[in-house]
Amino acid sequence: MSKTKKDAIAIHVNGVGKYFGSEPNLVKALDNVSIDIRRNEFFTLLGPSGCGKTTLLRLIAGFESPTFGQMLLDNQDITNLPPYHRSVNTVFQSYALFPHLTVAENISFGLEMLKKPKHEISATVDEMLALVHMEELKHRRTDQISGGQQQRVALARALAPKPDVLLLDEPLSALDYKLRRGMQIELKRLQLETGITFIFVTHDQEEALTMSDRIAVMSNGHILQVGTPNEIYYNPQERFVADFIGESNFIEAEVVSVTKGRPATASLRLAGTRKTFKANMPASKSKDKTATVFIRPEHAKLQKSTRGATLTGTLTNMLFFGTDTNYHLELDNGEAFVVRSQNEIGHAFHPAIGDKLGVVIDEQAIQVLKD
Amino acid sequence: MLNRLFWKKREFSVTYQFGFATIALICFFALYAPITTLVFYSFNAGNNLMLWEGFSFHWYVEASKNELVQEAAMRSLIIAVCASLISTLVATMAALGTTRTAPFKGQKLIFIMINQPLMVPEIVTAVALLIFFAIIKTFTNYYGLGYLITAHAAFCVPFAYLPIKARLDGMDLSMETAAGDLYATPFVVFRRITLPLLWPGILAGAMLSFVISLDDVIITEFVKTAGQDTLPTYMLGQLRRVITPEINAISSVLLAVSLVVVTIFFLFTRKRY
C-alpha cells in the first residue's frame, strides 16, 4: 500500500445509532456514534460488555442495519449493503468454523464465493495456511484441531479473500493466557504483513494497549475517547476512561485559582494538603471550585518518611505482582490511594502494614478530568 | 447383589442406588421378552402360536406367497415413503420458519399448532379425517391412495418436525452469519451450510415419520376404503379370523424393517459434528 493512501479513511461512521425494541423497553445499543478508521490501521473498540462495541462491529460487517446514520467504506456508502456485498470479513468470537468442511475448505470458502479461478484459490489457501503456520493440518476437520488452531483457521478464512477491512470480535477471549499473548503478537504481525485494516473488539484493556494503533473507548453506546494507546493511558479525558484502562487514583482537589489560556491551567490543592500544583484545566471545568484529579499508581512514589511528601497515609495492604507491588494506603483524610512500584533486587525498603508512609507525586503526573 | 454389576464406584450417581439395576433389568425384560417370543414363534413349523413344533421358515414363505400380504406390504411402503417425504419437506420448512427468522408475534402459537397433533387422541383425528374425506369423496369421486397418503403425511409432520427443530436449535447461527460474511448469498448459505449441517436432523425426521406411518393402525383403519389394507390393518383383520404364526412372521419382518431403518439412520448420522 502506498504511503499517500496510508492516512486515507477506510471506514467512516457518521452519526450512527442502533436501537433495539420499542418504548418503553427501548435499548440504545449505539447512540449517535461517529468515527473515522484509517486505512491500514489496527483500530480497537474497547469497553465493558454491553457498551455497544460488538453492535458497532456488526453494523460495519452488515449483520445488522443501523436505526439511523450512515457508514462509508472507502467513500462508498455501505449503510444498507448486505454483508455478502461488503469487502469486510469477520473473525467471530466463537470462530464459527464450518464443521462439515476441512481446514482447507473452510479457508477457500470465501474465495469460491467470489468465483476466483481454481488455481488461484489453491494458491491463496496455501499462502494463508503458511501465514498462520497450519500447513500440516490442511486436510483435518475443524473439530479435530485445538482451540488455538481453530482460531488460526478462523483468521486465515477471514483473511483469504483479502478484504479491505478485517473485523475481529473478541477472538482471543476463549484462549488461555499464554496462547493469548502469543496470538496478540501474531495478530499484530499479520496486520503488518497483510496491510489490511483491522478493527478489533475487546474488553481487555491490556490487549488493546499492546496491539492497537488507536483505541476508541466506549461506554453505554457512546464513544468517550479516541486516541493512541499512549494518549488513552496518559491523558484520559474522563473518569470512565481513566478507570477502565489501567489502575487509577482519583482524588478530590480544591481549585485555588485558574489562569486563562489555551489550555487553561489551574492551581490545585490535593486532598486537604497545603502544597499547590499546576495542571491543565479542561475548558468545561474552568468555573468549578473543586475537581477530580487522576494519578496513575506507578506515577507516585512511596517513601519511608512523611517529611517532604505530597500526601501521607497508613499502609493498609500490599499486593505482590512479581514485577511490581501495589501498596494500598489510607490517606490522612480517609481516602484510599494506591502506589505501584517496581520490585528491585536488594531493595532496602520493606514497609509493613500499619506503617505511616509518605507519597511523592510529580506535578506532571496530576491530571484534571472533565467529569 | 445386582448392584455389584456396577462395580465402578462413583461419588454421586443415580445408577449407584439400591435396586437401580434390578429395576432396569425388569424394564428391559418387560420390553423385549414379548418381542423375543413373537420372533421365536415366527419360526414355528406348526400352525400354533404357543406350541413349538420345530424350526422352519414355513410361515415366512407362506406370508410372502400370500397375495393379500404382498399387496398390503406394497401399499404400506408406498404410503410410508410418500407420507414421510411430504411430511419431512413440510416439517423442514416449518422448522426453518420457526428458528431461522427474527422472533415474531405468534411464533409460540405456531410451534404449539405444529405439535398439537401429538396431543390430540388419534381416534379423534381418525374420525375427523373419515368425515372430512367422506365429504371430499362425494364431490370428487376420487377413491385412491391419496387420502391415506395425505392423512399419514399430516400426522407425521410433528414427528418429523421435532428432530429437525432440535437440530436447528443446536446449530449455532454464527456459522450461517459467517458464510454470509464470506460473500455467500442467502440461497448459497442455505445450500452450502444450513442444509448439510441440518441433514442428520432431516434424515432423523424422515426415518421417524416413515416408521410411524408404517405401523399406523387407527387412522388407516378409518380412512381406507375397501381393498386398501396396509400391513397393520391386514394383520388386524387376520386376528379376527384364524391366527397362525404367519402374523408372527409379518410382525418380525416389520420389526426387521424398523431395525434396518434405525441402523441406517444411526450409521448416516454418526458424523462427528
Interface residues (C-beta under 8 A of the other chain):
Chain A: A61 G62 F63 P82 P83 Y84 H85 V88 N89 T90 F92 S94 A96 L97 F98 P99 H100 F109 G110 M113 L114 R141 D143 R157 A158 P161
Chain B: D172 S174 M175 T177 A178 A179 G180 D181 L182 Y183 A184 T185 V188 R192 I193 P196 L197 K271 R272 Y273
